Amino acid sequence: MIMQLGLGSYACAWAIGIAGYEPPEKPLDVFGLVRFANELGLKRVQIADNLPLHMLSTGERAALRRDAEAHGIAIEAGTRGIHNDHLQQYIAIAREMGSSLLRVVVDTPQHHPEPTEIIGLIKAALPALEAAGVVLAVENHDRFKARTLADMMATLNSPQVGICLDTVNSFGALEGPEVVVTALGPYVVNLHLKEFIVKRLDHNMGFALTGMPAGEGMLNIPWLLEMLHGYGCSFNAILELWPEPEATMAATVAKEQAWAAQSVRYLRSLITE
């Protein structure tokens, strides 16, 4: 069952800042993310690798947790990379932030581990995950087929490890939601609700896959939720967005914020807490 609808830091990626693009005049920080979630009426935020929690001081993380608690907002931790020292650091941070879940993207620019290495690294982290009461949510990114990820989950066979199912990422592995949900549904512990559309380019020579506000694209969200409920999954649904940039960064950030508000209104018609 769905526990809560939340806001992911990748729903505000333009406001936070994207490498290679003009940064916003006042980049959104973790405290701003919590405030924005509160404005949207949400009670959960997932802070991923575009706002790395390990870059905050212990005092700043403590202040963040206090601020979130003052708004009645729970924090979910997220990161990128599964080297042992890094995972251990983030398991401790998840515990520090009161997060029972740690979402992880296994790849970094410097490290692209194969399944056997991933399994070994996660196995080594299982005692720390269990001691901290943290579940590791491995996100389906575009390098592995869903079946490969499912086989890894079956091999690990641990309640401390599951899948963070992103509704768009696996297109990079030539797999759509039907394939991904069928393969990974039984292992889902976290959901990234990211709406999309595939549209033909103006010159007709190809297609583009890009984002949309929830309910305005091609993702059948009622079907998705029904399927995951059928697997008996228990998960939080985290909103993410992929808006195309506008002519100015101010217009892009405004569009992103408007999409977030529109998406939450739509998802509230499907998700009751």
Secondary structure as UniProt FT lines:
FT   STRAND          2..8
FT   HELIX           9..11
FT   HELIX           13..16
FT   TURN            19..20
FT   HELIX           30..39
FT   TURN            40..41
FT   STRAND          44..47
FT   TURN            49..50
FT   HELIX           53..55
FT   HELIX           58..70
FT   TURN            71..72
FT   STRAND          74..80
FT   HELIX           84..96
FT   TURN            97..98
FT   STRAND          101..105
FT   TURN            109..110
FT   HELIX           115..132
FT   STRAND          135..139
FT   TURN            142..143
FT   HELIX           146..156
FT   TURN            159..160
FT   STRAND          161..166
FT   HELIX           169..173
FT   HELIX           177..184
FT   HELIX           185..187
FT   STRAND          188..194
FT   STRAND          196..200
FT   TURN            202..203
FT   STRAND          207..211
FT   TURN            214..215
FT   HELIX           221..230
FT   TURN            231..232
FT   STRAND          235..240
FT   HELIX           249..268
FT   TURN            269..270
//
